[in-house]
Amino acid sequence: MNSNKNKCPICGGRKIKGTTLYSVDLEGCLVIVRNVAAEICNQCGEEWLDNETARELERITDKAIANRHQVEIITM
């Protein structure tokens, strides 16, 4: 495994696997997704999502907006 891949580009800390809370407020729709898989810097707390997770969050958000939900809360 490449050590630079696990190094935070912001502060130099170490990225570790964890979970985060994703929230977005678009077009009058508040979407909150809990337990989102992410890499999180153990020093500054910056978070990164992989492409598959980002696509899934986009799908969830688009569906909530299309259904005209005011609030959508999901646990992954």
Secondary structure, DSSP 8 states (H G I E B T S, - for coil): --TTTTB-TTTS-BEEEEEEEEEEEETTEEEEEEEEEEEEETTT--EE--HHHHHHHHHHHHHHHHTT-SEEEEE-
